[in-house]
Amino acid sequence: KEAPSPSLGKDRADTVIIGGGCVGVSLAYHLAKAGMRDVVLLEKSELTAGSTWHAAGLTTYFHPGINLKKIHSYSIKLYEKLEELTGQAVGFHQPGSIRIASTPTRVDEFKYQMTRAGWHPTEQYLITPEKVQELFPLLNMDMVLAGLYNPGDGHIDPYSLTMALAAGARKYGAQLSYPVEVTNLNSRSDGTWEVETPLGIIKAKKIVNAAGFWAREIGKMIGLQHPLIPVHHQYVVTSTIPEVKALKTELPVIRDLEGSYYLRQERDGLLFGPYESEEKMKLQDSWVTNGVPPGFGKELFESDLDRIMEHIEAAMEMVPVLKNADIVNTIAGPITYSPDILPMVGPHQGVRNYWVAIGFGYGIIHAGGIGKYLSDWILEGEPPFDLLELDPNRYGKWTTTEYTAAKARESYGFNNIVGYPKEERFAGRPTERTSGLYDLLKSKCSMGFHAGWEQPHWFYKPGDETGYKPSFRRTNWFEPVGREYKQVMEKVGVIDLSPFGKFKVKGTDSVKLLDHLFANVVPKVGSTNISHMLTPRGKVYAELTVSQLYPGEFMLVTGSGSELHDLRWIEEEVRRGGYKVEIENMTDEMGVLGVAGPYARQILQKLTSEDLRDSSFNFLQCKHLKLSDIAVTAIRISYTGELGWELYHRKEDSVALYSAIMEAGQKEGIDNFGTYALNALRLEKGFRAWGAEMNCDTNPLEAGLGCFVKLNKPANFTGKQALKQIKEKGLKRRLVYLTVETDNVDPEGNESVWHNGKVIGNTTSGCFSYSAQQSLAFAYVPTELSKIGQKLEVELLGKNYPATIIQEPLVLTEPTRIRLQRKGESPKI
């Protein structure tokens, strides 16, 4: 056991890490190893105190998140060689792990996950019941239909892991100080920090909150309410079981998903950890309201076996040798949960040089990979790959304590629930973040949840099977979405787009700022364009629509999930370049209605004296006008690709505006449509989606966004030099447009693409095309396989379906059709 070192040692640091659990120590190790001088880690009691020391230590390659697999993979590869790197034993066992399917739906889920594993280097197999029994001979095979097997999985001793990382961190020059409590944080005007402790103050260029269940207290010091809550997690350890002792090799870890528990060998016994239902599980919510008890470090909660009894019974049914085993130890300790179970990792919007690595429900498997990922980001100024799902800025002021508690309960209880595509979870909803139309529309549609907002996915008609009915195949929304698609293509539809992120930018340097931020040119006054913010390496950080409303005054619009993600990047650029601008986040005050379809102009014209004809109101123009006496900023743009406008207005005017438009469109047969139909419409038009076709893993040239990138503009925009080099070297892969011959299953994105018996790429998004009556998908494939007519295969639910690369788009946009008609050509719809 290490002797504590309660000294500051230095009064300046490049980075101060707060928290000495496995995540904080891993970050210290990676930063120091990468050459950062002056890395200081402060821990208030001792290393591993908090959630690390009592963790069950499971390690798995499996994760449904595409890039989180990379985090898991890096962690395991690091742990395999950590003893050799640091001279410290880590107690790493790799007997593999098996997820058990005991229902046909679960078998579908495994097939769904397998198609997402093909284009990743980690080993994962769908195995038969016979193979499951061979690997884990103690199972009751009556219940097993299939297994999802990861040979490299296992478990590690959390204490030894952390101490090995600590030894490595010290070896490379990091200073780990404990017990040293952080008592206050002061941000200075130059963006640096003063970290106050009982032993004095350290000045730091940046700080990282890795404080586990203390992370909320650290956040509060600077006015942030991190949405975190401690959960009571219990696991039990049995005495020696003769049948386990008799085995020649260690049993793989099993996860019985219907029983909602994990089970692994612990010496000659078994260790078993359940996840109780949301009604039974226990939150330590007093820590949220009253703070964590000051002395709490390596303490545990009182165990409660009654709460996990049904899981114990399920385990005895699945692993009968448990029936005769004695429980020798029950561990009940705090694990910190965020509302969606995923951690928050990265820089925080609204505070300079403040980073977080908090909310780890699975800190042991994440520690190695997150340490490396964050270290790369801190040192190089951009993330090494896209992990948007971990962005701390996915939460905002709408994330209340009540919401966090409700979601943590749900997430813990749903730990082993079937992971469907288009999954919705309903606890804690709605938040305060509802659009002006929510009360009017909520009973008429199936709502989806987007960054705190409720937004219609699809609308009900008499005879429809209503409600949320998840499936891996076409389900109750399939026909209604086709109806809404037809509505927009043939008549006119209205959609609530209020969740968009909306910013106003103005000031003497606004044009200069946007010219530097965006790869496209700055639009003229009264015009709108699609613009991309790129990272220094030329990856696509964000896509926004930019409108110059008045000279030097702009409105920037982004997707709901990227509001604070984009705002943080823009604010950082403003500070770095010293631009004289004001930025106002208008997201919550402003409603947005989309009106699209052949009759859109006809209906809106009834409500305004402004001339909406092509000659007066062109595609990609923006104007201030009044519709039925309601002030709107109207942009002639539509993600449907049809004739349409987006109407930006005060949120309190939403109902009046919507009602006036619906009333005016009665004769034309106006109706609602939702985001599922919008997705089908945009895919048919070949429109890319940020977060799917483009993100921090892709550059705009391979994504087919070259027309939005002006490499010849004078301004030296971020990423320009990198893109020039990428262009010179030539592209290794391209985004292609596929039709897929399926049955009753459609591509979603992230499926494996095959050619000649090998995985050669992946889809990014897909849907059923109601125009072509077959499936459509975007996919990345090697350039040599990217020609029109190329035959490929797309894997869906364990089967490879024939696919063909076609010329995009499948359906021409309305502006293109009009242009061709004027030239006397007959365009394809």
C-alpha positions, -999 to +999 in steps of 0.1 A: +000+000+000+013+034-009+022+061+016+002+093+011+020+124-001+001+154+013+021+181-003+015+205-031+052+205-042+046+232-067+025+263-071+020+261-109+008+234-132-002+230-168-031+207-159-046+200-124-067+168-123-092+166-094-099+131-083-077+100-078-099+072-091-089+051-120-101+077-146-082+106-131-050+086-126-053+072-162-055+108-175-024+118-154-005+088-168-014+096-204-008+133-202+026+128-186+036+100-209+027+122-239+052+147-227+031+173-208+052+188-180+036+199-147+006+174-145-007+175-109-034+152-096-051+161-063-071+135-044-090+144-012-085+110+007-065+083-011-062+069-046-091+046-055-114+060-028-149+065-040-163+041-066-130+026-079-119+004-051-151-015-046-159-020-084-164-055-098-137-047-123-154-061-155-137-054-188-154-060-221-149-051-258-187-049-263-205-017-265-235-007-287-218+028-293-196+026-324-167+047-311-171+037-275-159+003-288-126+021-295-124+033-259-131-003-246-106-017-270-078+007-261-084+000-223-081-037-227-050-035-249-034-011-223-043-034-194-027-064-211+007-047-212+004-024-181+024-047-158+053-048-183+051-010-187+050-001-150+064-031-132+032-034-112+010-065-112-026-056-122-045-089-117-060-090-152-080-121-161-092-126-197-115-157-198-138-140-223-175-131-218-208-143-231-240-123-232-269-148-230-300-146-253-330-165-239-357-149-261-360-146-299-360-108-296-327-109-278-313-131-307-324-103-331-306-078-309-274-098-310-276-100-348-282-062-349-251-058-327-230-082-349-237-061-380-221-032-362-191-052-351-180-063-386-161-031-394-144-030-360-112-048-353-123-064-320-133-100-319-170-107-313-190-138-323-226-150-323-224-185-309-247-215-307-261-229-274-236-259-278-207-235-279-221-216-249-223-248-229-187-258-239-174-225-226-196-223-195-205-259-186-224-249-154-253-233-172-289-245-173-291-248-211-330-250-212-330-212-213-302-205-238-310-197-275-276-181-284-246-162-270-227-131-280-191-140-273-161-117-268-130-138-263-108-110-250-131-099-222-127-105-185-120-086-152-092-067-135-084-058-099-094-021-098-070-012-069-040-028-087-049-012-120-051+023-104-018+018-086-001+006-118-013+037-137-002+058-107+033+043-109+034+050-146+022+086-141+050+092-116+076+076-138+068+102-165+069+131-141+033+136-130+027+146-094+000+127-074-008+145-042-031+131-014-048+136+009-052+171-005-088+185-008-098+211-033-117+238-013-123+263-041-118+272-077-112+307-090-112+314-128-090+343-138-096+368-166-068+352-187-086+318-186-062+303-161-074+289-127-065+292-090-070+259-073-073+264-036-064+237-011-056+237+027-019+235+017-020+266-006-030+276-041-019+261-074-022+282-105-033+260-135-037+266-172-066+240-172-084+219-147-101+185-152-129+174-129-125+137-125-140+136-090-165+107-092-194+112-068-177+144-056-179+159-092-211+178-083-194+196-054-165+206-077-190+218-103-209+239-078-177+258-069-179+274-104-217+276-106-223+244-126-249+218-117-236+186-132-265+162-137-251+133-116-265+111-089-250+082-069-267+048-073-264+019-048-249-010-067-247-043-049-228-075-058-223-107-038-194-131-036-199-168-027-177-192-008-159-220-027-182-240-050-169-276-056-180-276-093-162-243-099-131-255-081-130-286-102-128-267-135-095-267-154-099-232-169-115-200-156-152-195-165-160-167-189-180-138-175-217-142-183-243-115-186-278-129-183-297-101-199-333-112-190-322-119-154-304-085-155-271-095-138-235-103-145-217-133-130-180-142-130-156-165-112-140-152-081-112-176-070-132-209-065-165-192-060-187-169-081-193-131-080-227-120-090-240-084-096-276-075-104-293-043-117-326-039-100-357-025-116-363+013-114-389+007-087-366-013-064-332+002-070-319+028-046-305+063-052-284+082-027-303+114-035-295+130-001-260+135-015-275+156-043-295+178-020-272+179+011-238+171-004-216+140+000-208+134+037-174+151+043-155+120+054-169+095+029-141+078+010-137+040+013-170+034+031-198+012+019-236+013+022-256-012+042-265-042+019-301-051+012-305-087-002-343-084-002-340-058-030-321-082-053-339-114-044-356-119-077-322-116-095-306-141-071-334-165-080-329-159-117-292-166-113-298-198-094-321-209-122-295-201-149-265-214-128-279-242-106-246-247-086-254-213-069-283-230-050-259-247-027-234-218-024-230-196+007-228-158+003-196-147+021-196-111+012-220-085+000-207-052-014-230-022-017-213+010-029-220+042-047-216+044-085-222+078-102-249+079-129-256+105-155-292+106-168-283+083-198-257+062-180-229+075-203-201+096-189-195+133-196-160+138-212-145+169-227-144+207-224-175+224-208-194+252-226-195+285-207-163+280-187-128+284-200-103+256-197-126+235-175-127+199-186-147+170-172-144+132-170-173+124-148-205+102-145-188+068-151-212+040-145-184+017-159-152+035-149-129+005-150-134-004-187-135+033-197-105+045-177-077+035-200-094+046-232-108+079-218-074+088-203-058+085-238-088+102-256-088+132-233-051+135-232-050+136-270-078+162-271-061+184-244-027+183-261-038+186-298-068+209-296-093+185-311-107+151-303-089+121-319-124+107-330-160+116-325-176+108-292-206+131-293-226+108-271-202+117-242-202+154-248-209+171-214-227+198-234-255+174-243-271+185-211-282+221-203-303+242-178-333+220-185-315+190-168-330+194-133-323+173-103-357+157-106-350+148-142-316+134-134-330+112-106-358+099-128-335+091-156-308+075-134-335+052-120-346+043-155-311+039-169-301+016-140-333-005-142-329-007-180-293-017-179-299-049-197-330-040-216-332-048-254-315-020-273-338-012-302-331+011-331-349+045-327-351+038-289-372+061-267-371+062-229-399+081-212-388+088-175-385+124-166-404+136-197-414+162-207-388+186-193-395+223-191-381+224-227-413+220-247-421+240-278-451+263-280-470+236-299-463+207-274-497+208-257-515+211-290-498+182-306-489+157-278-520+136-281-519+135-319-484+120-324-456+098-312-431+122-296-393+118-297-368+133-272-341+156-286-318+174-262-346+180-237-372+188-263-403+168-273-406+167-311-432+147-332-418+116-349-450+107-366-487+115-364-517+093-358-548+088-379-579+067-371-571+030-376-534+034-368-517+014-341-506+043-318-478+046-293-442+035-291-438+000-305-401-006-309-388-034-333-358-044-353-381-046-383-407-023-398-432-015-371-464+006-364-449+039-378-440+025-412-473+031-431-481+064-414-446+078-423-453+068-459-485+088-457-467+118-443-440+115-470-468+115-497-484+145-480-452+166-484-445+154-519-480+160-533-496+186-511-481+205-481-469+196-446-461+214-414-434+203-390-423+216-356-386+224-358-383+244-326-355+222-311-330+236-336-301+254-318-303+291-327-277+318-322-275+355-330-240+368-338-234+405-343-207+431-338-179+448-357-159+416-362-189+393-370-181+389-407-144+384-400-152+358-373-176+338-395-152+339-425-125+323-402-149+298-386-166+285-417-153+268-448-180+284-470-182+321-479-201+345-457-237+349-471-247+384-483-274+404-464-308+387-470-291+354-479-286+320-463-261+292-469-250+258-455-216+262-438-193+238-420-169+244-391-139+222-395-113+211-370-076+220-375-071+185-391-099+192-415-126+171-399-163+182-399-169+196-364-204+211-372-228+220-399-250+251-396-272+273-417-259+309-417-282+338-426-271+375-427-303+392-415-289+428-414-254+441-422-231+424-397-260+406-379-263+368-384-285+340-373-268+306-370-289+275-368-278+240-359-294+206-349-309+202-315-282+178-302-253+201-312-265+234-297-240+238-268-214+216-287-213+242-314-217+273-292-186+262-271-165+259-303-176+294-315-170+310-281-136+295-279-127+309-313-140+343-303-117+343-272-087+330-291-090+355-319-101+384-297-131+391-320-154+420-311-188+402-313-218+395-292-233+360-293-268+353-280-283+319-276-319+322-288-327+285-287-353+285-260-370+318-269-375+311-305-400+287-322-396+273-357-422+259-381-413+242-413-438+244-442-430+223-472-447+209-503-460+220-537-487+242-521-464+258-495-462+292-513-499+293-522-509+288-485-484+312-470-492+339-496-527+340-482-513+353-449-489+380-461-486+410-484-449+401-491-444+387-526-434+350-522-429+342-559-396+329-571-388+363-587-391+380-553-382+353-528-355+330-541-343+297-527-318+304-499-331+339-493-342+352-458-367+380-451-385+395-422-422+395-428-456+392-411-478+362-415-513+368-402-498+398-383-472+376-366-435+387-371-414+359-386-379+356-401-386+334-431-359+314-448-366+297-481-350+264-473-363+229-464-345+197-453-373+179-473-358+193-506-393+204-516-406+240-520-406+253-484-398+278-457-386+277-422-404+303-401-385+316-370-407+334-345-412+341-308-421+309-290-452+325-275-465+331-311-462+294-321-498+284-315-512+315-333-489+310-363-495+273-366-533+278-363-533+305-390-512+283-414-534+253-408-566+273-413-552+289-445-543+255-459-576+237-454-585+238-492-551+225-501-554+196-477-526+207-453-515+183-426-487+176-401-456+156-406-428+144-383-391+138-382-393+102-395-408+114-428-383+143-428-355+117-427-369+097-456-373+129-476-338+142-469-322+108-478-340+106-511-326+140-519-291+129-510-288+154-481-262+146-456-269+146-418-244+159-393-236+131-368-241+105-395-225+112-428-202+138-413-186+143-379-151+145-364-143+111-380-148+125-416-135+152-438-159+172-460-143+160-493-149+123-487-184+132-474-193+148-507-195+183-492-170+199-516-195+224-530-197+240-495-160+242-490-143+273-506-106+265-506-100+295-528-115+321-505-090+346-491-097+339-454-076+313-438-104+293-422-097+266-396-089+234-413-080+250-447-044+239-448-052+204-437-079+201-464-055+212-491-032+184-481-060+159-480-070+169-515-034+166-527-029+132-513-062+120-527-091+103-509-089+067-496-127+064-492-159+081-503-195+084-493-217+065-517-254+062-522-269+028-522-302+010-530-306-021-509-329-051-518-343-060-484-375-076-470-391-060-439-359-045-424-342-013-434-307+001-429-304+025-400-267+034-401-234+018-388-241-016-405-213-035-422-209-033-459-195-064-476-177-071-509-163-105-520-168-120-485-150-092-467-162-061-447-151-031-467-170-002-451-201+009-432-234+026-437-240+060-421-278+062-423-306+046-442-344+042-445-371+029-467-376+051-499-413+056-503-406+069-538-385+039-551-403+014-528-369+000-516-343+007-490-317+035-494-285+041-475-254+062-474-221+043-469-184+049-468-165+025-490-129+025-505-125+048-535-118+019-558-153+004-550-172+038-552-182+038-588-219+040-599-232+005-606-208-012-581-225-042-565-220-046-527-239-062-498-253-046-466-256-068-435-289-064-417-300-087-388-275-114-397-282-115-434-263-099-463-287-081-487-277-071-523-269-034-527-260-012-557-243+022-558-265+046-577-263+082-589-275+106-562-300+119-555-328+094-561-353+124-562-342+158-575-348+188-552-375+212-561-351+241-569-332+217-593-364+205-609-375+241-615-341+250-630-343+220-654-379+229-664-368+264-673-341+248-696-369+228-712-357+194-697-381+171-679-366+164-645-371+131-625-392+135-594 
